[in-house]
Amino acid sequence: MGDWRDRAVCVAGLGVSGRAAARVLAERGARVTVVEARDDDALRDRAERLRADAGVTVRLGDGDTLPAGTDLVVTSPGWRPDVPLLSAAASAGIEIIGEVELAWRLAHGTRSEARDAVRSGGSSPLEQQGGAGGHGAAPWLALTGTNGKTTAVRMLACMLTAAGHRAVAVGNVGTPIVEAVLDKYDVLAVELSSYQLHWSSTVAPYAAAVLNVAPDHIDWHGSFEAYAADKGRIYAPGTVAIVNADDPVSTRLGGPGAKGFTLGTPAPGQLGVVEDLLVDRAFVPDPRREAVELAELSDVRPYAPHNVANALAAAALARAYGVPPEAVREGLRAFTPDPHRIAHVANVDGVDYVDDSKATNPHAAAASLASCRSAVWIAGGLLKGADVDDLVRACADRLRGVVLLGADRARIAESLARHAPDVPVVDVPDTDTGAMDRVVSAAAGLARPGDTVLLAPAGASFDMFASYGARGDAFAAAVRRLAESR
C-alpha cells in the first residue's frame, strides 16, 4: 500500500535491514540513496550488487551528509538519533522512520491512508489484520524486552507452526521484516528492539508483550526512562497487551486491562506455573473458574526460570491469537535453543562449563547466575553505561569465584569489592587470541566439583570479539582444550 513512486528516500546504513529496505523501495519506484559511514571491500561489494540489481545509489565513506532533495529517511536500527545525518533531517522537518515502520506501511498503508479509510467507513490498519481467521495483511504478534526476545519469538513461531499456521519469526531476529510482509504468511512473530521501536510511530500489533525491562543501551537512549518508553511503544490502541506480572516496568507499560504472565500461581487474566505445569487463566472462557494446562516445565529447554518466563510470554501471544493448548506444548517440544544461551559445553573434573555469551547486559547475567547454586563467573566486556551493583549484590552468595576480562572489567571488580569482598577475583587483562584459554584456566583453578563455570559476561563483546557468538565459540574451544589436557 502507499505510493512510493518518485519519492526521494535516503536509507541510512548498508546492513541487512538497510539493503532490504532499499531494494523494496526501489522496486516500488522510489529514488533511493543509501548512505554508509564506513568504506571497505565488503561494503563496496554489497554496494555494487545493490546498484546493479536494484538501481540504487550508494554513497560510502560519508554518513553525515543528507542527500539533496530527500523527503524521507529510513534509518537502520543502530544509528543514534543524534548523528549528524538524522539531526539534519529532523531539523529540516523530514520524517525519519525505521525498517519496521516501513514494513508496516508497506502492508497496511500510511497514517493518512488509515485515517481516510476510517472516515469513508473502511477499516483501520489494526482492523485490517483481521486476527485469527481474518483477512488482509498478516497480523503481527510482537514482543520486546531487555532479554529473552529471540528465544521467545522463536518459541512463538514454533507454536504457531504447530497450530497449522504459515508463520515466521522476523524483525530483530534475522529475517528483514520488509521482505516478510510481502510474502503470504498467515501471521508474523515479530521481535522488536528498543532501537526499532524508537523509529516506529504507527505500528499496531494484534497482540504484544514486553518480557522485561532493565537498564541497557543507556548510551543510545540517553536515560533508562527513555529506553523504557521506547519499549512501551509496542502497545498500540486496540493491541492485546501482555505484560510480565513479575516485572514492575513491564506491568506499568501495559496499563490497566493487560493480560499477564508470572512464574508464580496465575491469577485470573494470567498465565503461570502450578506445580510442574504451565497453565492459562487468561485466554479461557471463564478466567475466574477455569484454567487450561499448556505444557510441563520439562517441555521448556533449556530449563531455567527466565526461560520459563520466555515460554509463558510466547504462549500468551499464541493463545491471544487462538492457538490451542496442544500446539503450545508441541511448539515448545519442537523448539531448538539458539547457540550461546545457557549452552552446556562440557563437564571437566566434575565441573560444568556453560556458555551464556548472549548474556550481554547485567539483567541477563543475573538471570543466568540465578540458575546456578555455586558458580565461577566469567564476566566483562562493554557495559554500555549499565550499572552492575544490583547484579553483584544479588548473586554474591552464589559465587565461588570470578574471572574478569574485557574493557569494563575494572567496574565489575569495584562492585565485587563493595558487595562480595570475600569472593576471590582473577583479573585477565589480555586481549590476544589466547586470552580465553587463560580465562578458562583461571576459572578451572577456582572451581570445585559440583560448581558451574559460567560465561555470562554482562557486557557486549565488541571490545575483544566480533560478536557474542565469537566470544562463546572461543570459550567453548578453550574448554575443549582444557578437557583434552586432563
N, C-alpha and C positions, 0 to 999 in steps of 0.2 A: 504494500500500500504506500501511498505518497508518491509525488512526482519529483524525482531526483535529477531529471534531465537538465543539463547545462548548469547545475549548481556547482559553485567553486568550493570544493571541500578540501581542507587540509587535514591529513591524517598524521598525528604525532606519534612516531615510533614505528620501527620496521620489524617488530617482533611478531609472534604468531597472530595475536589479535589484530595488530595493525595491518598486516598483509591481508588477512581475511576481510577486514572492513574495506580496504582499498579495492580489492577485487570485486566485492559485491556492489559497491557504489559505482565503479567503472562499468560494470555490466548493465547498470540502470541508467547510464548516460551521464553521470556526474563527471565533472572535470576535476580529477583527483591529483593532488600533490602530496607525497609522503615526505616528511622531514625526519631526519635522524641525526643526532648529535655525533654519533661515532662514525668511523670510517675504517673498515678493514677489508680483507679479501673476502671473508664470508659474507659480509654485508653487501659488497659490490656484486657478488654472485646473486644474492637474493634480489637486489635492485634490478639487475639486468633481466632476470626472469620475469619480474613484475612488469617492467617496461615492455618486454617482448610479448608476453601473454595477455596483458590487460590494457596496454597503452597508458600506463600510469607514469606520471613524472615523479622521479625520486631524487631528493636532494640529500646527499650525505655530508657529514662534517659540519653541519650548521643546523643546530636545533633551536636557535634563538630567534630567528627572523621569520615573521609571519608572511607567507606568500601574498603578493598583491592581489586584491580582489576577493580574498577569502570571505565567504559568508557563513561557513560552518566549520567548526573544528571537532574532529573525532579523536580523542586522546587515548593513548594506551594507559592501562591502569597505573603503571609505575611513575608516570610523570606527575610531579608535585604541582599543586595549584599555583605556586609562586615562581615557577620557572619563567624566564622572560617571554617565551612564545605565548604561553597561556595567559600571563599577565597582560600582554599586549592585546590579545583577543578580548579579554574581559573589559579592558579599558575602552576598546572600540565598540563595545556592545555586541560583539559577535558571540553567538551561542556556542558553548562548549559542552559536548556530550561524550560518553564513553561507548565502547563497542556494545555493551549490554543494552544501553538506551537505544542505540541504533538498531539492534536486533529487534527490540520491542516495537519500534516504529515501522520497521520493515514488515512485521507480521500484523500489527494492529493499527497502524496509522499514527499520525501526529496528534498532539493535544488538540489542535484546532479541528482536525477531522473528527475526532471523538466528540467534541462539543457540537459540531454541526450535525452529526448523526443523531445525537440525543434530541436536539431541537426539532429535527424532522421526524421524530418518532422511532428512530432506529436504536441500536444498542450501543453501549459504551464499550471500550476495548475490553474491560473486565468481563462484561456480559457476553462479548463475542467468543470468549474462551469456552463457554458452554458447560464447563465442569465435566464430570464423568458422564460419558454417553452424549455429550453436547456436540455442537457443530462449530465451524470456524477454525481459527488458529489453535494449535496445540496449547493446552493450558500449561502454566508453569507451576511447579511445586518447588519453592525456593527455600534455601537455608543459608544462614551465615553464622558467624561466631568466631571467637578468637582461636579456638582449637576444635578439631574433630570434623571440620567441614567435608573434607574429601572422603573420609571413611563413611560419614553419614549419608552423603549424596550417592555414593556407590551402593551402600546398603539399600537406599530408597529405590535406585534403578533396578536392583535385583528383585525387590518386592513387586514393583510394577510389572516387570517382565514375567515373574511367576504368576501374576494375575492375568496374563494374556495380552497385556498392552504392549504396543511397539513404543519403547521408551529408550532414552539415552541420558547419561549423565553429562552435563555441559556446563559452560561458564568458566569458573576458575579451576576446572579440573582437567583441562587439556583440549577438549573439542571446542573450537570457537563457536559461540552461540549464534553469530550471524549466519553461519553455514547451517546449523541445525534447524533454525526456524523456517528455512526454505525447503526442508525435507518433509516427508509426510509421516511424522511421528504422531502418535496418539497423545502423548504427554511428555513433558521435559522435566527431568530432575536437575535443578539449576543450583550450582554452588556459586555464591557471590561473596567477594571480598569487600572490605570496607572501602578500598580504592574504587572498585567498580560501582558500588552503591553511591559514593560521593558524586559521581558524574551521571547519575540516573535520576530523572525527575518525573517520569510518567509511568514507570514500570509498575504493574499491578498484578502480582501473582494470584493464582487461585487460592493457594494456601502457602503460608510462610512460617519459618521457625528461626529463632535466634537461640543457638545452642548454649552460649555462654559469652560473657564479656569481661575481659580482664585487660589491664594495661598492655598495649602492644602498638607498634607503629606510631608512637607518640611523636617521633621526629617528623613524620609525614603529615599527621593531622594537626599537630600543634598543641593538643591537650587531650586528656582522657575524655573529657566531656564531648569534644568534637568527634573523637573516634566513636564513642558510643552513639552519638546522634546519627552518624552515618550508618552504623549498623541498623538503627531503628527505621531507616528509610525503606527497609524491606517490607514493612507493614503499610499497605495502602488501603484506602477506604474500600470496604467490601471483601478484602482478603480475610480468609480464615486464619486468625492469628494463633500461633502455637508458641508457648514460652517454656523455659526451664524453670519450674517452680522452685528449684533449689538455688537459683541464681537471681539475686535481687535486681540486678540491672536488666536482665532479660525480662523479668516479670514486669518491671516498670515500663519498659519499651513497648510491651504488648498491650498494656492498658486493660481496662475492665472488659470482661466478657471473653477473654482469651482462653483457649484450651491450654492444658499444661502437661508436662511430664516430670516425673520425680523418681529418685532412687528409693523412696520410701513407699509406704502403702498409699495408693492413689485415693484421693477424694473424688466425689462426683465431678466430672469435667476434666479428669486427668487420666493419663496412662502411668503405670508404675509397676512396682515389684511386690508380689505377695509370695513369701517363702521362696521357692525357686522358679517362679513363673513371672513372665511379663504379661500384664493384664491391661485391658482397656475399659475405663469407665467414662469415656468421653464420647466416643462415636458409636453409641449403642442407643436403642430406643428409649430406655429409661435409666439414665446415669445414676439416679439415687438408689435404685433397687437392683441394678443389673451390671454385670461385668462379664467380659469375654476373655478367655485365655488366648494369647497370641503366640507364645513360644516359651521355651525353657531357657534359663540362664546358660545352660550348656550349649545352646544354639548360637551364642554370641562368641565370636572368635576374632582376635584373642580376647580372653576374658580379663577384664579389669573394670573397676567401677565406672570410669569415664567412658569406656567403650559400651557399657550397658546403656548409659545415657545417650550415646550416639544412636544405638539401636532403637531406643524408645522415641527419640526425635524423628527418625526415619519412619518408624511405624505410625506415629501420629500423622505425619504428612500423607502417608499411604492410606491410612484409614479415613482421613478427611476427603480423599478422592474416591472412597468407596471400595478400596481393596479388601477382600475377605480375609479373616484371620489366618486361614491355612496358607494363603500366599505370603503373609508376613513371615511365618515360620519357614516356608520353602525358600524365600528370598534370603533370610539370614543364613540358612544352611548352604546356599549356593554362593554366598559372598566369599571372595578371596581377599584377605587383607593385602594392602599395598606394602612394598618393602619399607624398612626403616621405621616401622610403627610397632613398638614393643615386640620386635622380632628376636626370637631365641636363636643365638648363634651357635653356642656350644656349652657343654659342661666340662670344665677342666679342673681336676683335683677336687671335685665336689662343689665347685663354684659355678653358678650360672652366669653366662655373659649375654647381655641383652642389648640390642641395638634399637634405641628410640631416637635416632638422629633427627627425626621430624619434630621433636620437642624443641622448637626454635624460640620459645619465649618462656618466662617463668611459670605462667599458668599451666602450660603443657608439661613442663618438667615436674611441677608439684603433683599433677595427676599421675604421672608415671611413677614417681617415688612413692606415692601412696599405695601402690600395688605391691611394694616390697616390704618385707619385715625387717631386713637388715641389708643395707646397700653400701657398696663403694661407688660413689657417684663421680662420674666423669662429666665435667661442666666447663663452660666457657664459650667464647665466640663474640659476636656483636650483639649487645643487649638492646640496641635501638632505642635507647632512652628509658628502658623499663627498670624498675626498682626490684631488687631481689630479697629485700629484708623479710617480707612476708613468707616467701618461699623457704628461706633458710630457717626461719623461726618454726614453720610448720613441720619441716622434715628433720629437724635436728636429732630427734630421738631415734631416727631410723638409720642414721649414718654411722657406718663402721669407719669410713674414711672418705676423703675427697681428693681427686686428682684434677688439677686445673690446667687448661690450655687456652690459647686464643687471646685476642686483643683486649677484652674486658675482664680477664681473669682476676685482676687486682681488685676490682669492685666486688666480686664474689668472695674473695679472700677477706676483704674488710668486713663483709656481712657475717661470714663464718666466725671471725674473731669476736664479733659482738654477741652473736646468738648461739654459737656452738663452739666455744673456746677449747673444749676438751677433745674435739674431733681432729685426728691427725690429717694434715693437708700437705700434698705434694704439688709443687708448682713446676710445670714443664714449660719453659719459655721458648722452646724450639719451634720453628715453623717449617723446617725442611721436610722432605718426603719420609724420613724415618721417625718423625715426631710421634706418630700414633703408636709405633712399636714401643717407644719409651713410656708413653701414657699407659698402655695396656700392661706393660711390665710393672710399672709402679702400682697400678691397681691390683695386680695379682699379689704383690707383696703385702698389701694391706688387707686382702680378703681372707676369710676363714671358711671352711666347709659349711655349706648352708647359706652363704651370702650370695647376693647378686651384684655383679659388676655391671652397672647401668650407665650406658651412654645416653644421657638426657640433657643436652648442653644448656638449655635455657637461653640460647643465643643463636643468631644466624651464623652461617658457615663461611661467608664470603671473605673473611679475613685470611683464611687458610685454604679453603677448598672451593671448587667450582659450584658446589651445591650441597644441600644437606645429604643428598644421595651419595655423593662422592665421599663425604665425611663418614657416613655409615659404612660404605664399602671399605674404606681404609681401616675402620675399626674391626670389621669382620675379618679382613685379611690378616690383621695383626693378631687377632685371637686365634686364628687357624695356625699361624706360625708359632704362637705360644704353645698350642696343644701339641704340635709336631715336635717341639723341643723337649717335652716332658717324657 
